[in-house]
Amino acid sequence: MILVVSYDEDHTLAVMDGLTAAGRDTVRIDLADFPAHGTIDLEYPAAGPPRRALSSPTVDTELADCRVVWWRRVRPFTLDARLTSPRDQGFAASETGQAMGGLLHSLDCTWVNPPALDSIAQYKPHQWEAARRAGLTLPRTLVTNRPERALRFIEETGLGRTVFKAFLAGPEAWRETRLVRREDLDHLDTVRHAPVIFQEFVPGPDLRVTVVGERILAAEIDATATDYPVDMRMVVGESKVRPVTLPPALEDRLLTLMRRLGLVYGAIDLRRRPDGEYVFFEVNPGGQWLFVERRTGLPITDELVALLTRLDEGGGERRHPAPVTPAGMP
């Protein structure tokens, strides 16, 4: 059985549909159903194997036959509304995390991606150091909450040639990459409230490289002729998108990066400078791919289905998670 730990968004459902078509027994759980709307049963009898069962509004399953876990964009636990004090809420979340994390990690399964490594790989400075050691080129970068240091970096790199960005951006708090403008200098003092990423602006087309196991599927997203070439995410619908083949040496470095981070799946963002040099920005362990697949025909969903199927059959890239409490499980 393949266990999918995610919620019912389009990427997850596309892969589950593919697994069903391939004849795989697949079950999905959403951590947001627990503990308020779901039950956890882990029982060690006097003799025989333990019983591991999860029940929620959408699933009722025992995990004895689970061979593979696909861990993707998990949501936080939902607590009973009757728990109103921070102390009670913290205790309920902690106990649920211990029970759920312990149950899942006790399975003799292969993980895509291992939860602890997936969580650690979200840290951009960790990615940058792994990328540097893998031989990838990084843009000149500064992370600081000192306004005076930020100003010096901007002066050295140049107005119109410096961008700033947040560490995390999601649908609830979207923050695009922006060029530093002269009027932004008047607000530079706000940097002291939280560290900010400043980088040199790298001109050129973007590369979205999706890595599935040892398979690399790359697309060029050229936003250079749009009205916002700073961040292709803002203008991807206006950009020219096409499949591309990367130089073998670059592919080797990207696979080295993935191994250093312990990731089986990742969506890597690069940019190709006018001189042909590829510059690494980041890797998203749960990155989206359908917007690339639909524009290019790259078989990313099929590759994910094939990888999970191979692992379910006991072949190929079996990897086990480190024994650390997973992300999303307090």
C-alpha positions, 0 to 999 in steps of 0.5 A: 500500500502507498500512503499519501500524507497530504491534502486534496489539492490538484497535484496530489490528486493527479498523482493519486489518479495515476497510482489508481490507474496503475493498480496501486492500493493508495490511501490519503490522510490529511494531518489537519483531520487529527485529532479533532476529526480523526482517531489514532490507534497504535496497539502492541498486543501481548503477542504478534505484530502491532496494530497501526490504524488511522481513521478520519472523515475520508479514510479508515485504514490499517497500515500493516501493508504500507510500503511507501509514504509520499509526504507532501505539503502537510497541514498542521493539526486541528484541535478541538475548539473546546480547548481554549487555553494555550497550555491545553492547546500546546499539550494536545498538539504535542501529544498528537505529534508524538503519537502520529509521528511515532506511528508513521515512523515505526512503519518499515517504509520508504519515504518521498521525501523523508519528513525530517530531511524535507523540513530541514531542506526548507531552510534556504541558507542550508540549501545555499551551503549544500549547493555551494558544496555541490559546485553550483553558482550562487548569486551574491547574497546577504541575509541581515536585520541590520539596516546599515549592513543592508544599505552597504550591500545595496550601494555595493551591488547597485540600485536597480541591480539588487533584489529583496525577498522573503524566506517563505511565501505562500497563498496566505502571505504572498511576497514576490521578489522585488527590485530595491528602488530609491524610495525603498531606502526610506523604509530600510530601517524596518529591516531590523524587525526581521532578517531579509534576503538581499541578492544581486539581480541575475538577468536571463531566463529562469529554469524550473528543474523538477527532480524525481528520484534520479530523473531530471525534467527541466523547463525554461521559463523566459520572462525577460520580455514581460513587464516583470522579469524579476519574478517569473511567478508573477508573469508565468502566463505571459512567459515563453515556456519550453522543455530544455536539456541541461548540460550533463555537468549541471545535472550531476551537480543538481543530483549531488545537491539532492543527495546532500539534502536527502531529497527524493523529489524537489523543484529547483529554480535556476536562472541562466545568465547572458554569459551562459552560467547557471545560477542557483536560487533555491529548491522547493521539496514540495514544489508544484509542477503542473504549471510546467507539465501543462505548458511543456508536456514534460511527464512529471506526474507520470515520473512520480507515479512510476517512482512510487510504483517502483518503491511499492514493488520493492525496487529502486531508490529505497530511502528511510527517514532519519529518526527525527520528529517530522515537520508539522508534528510538534 
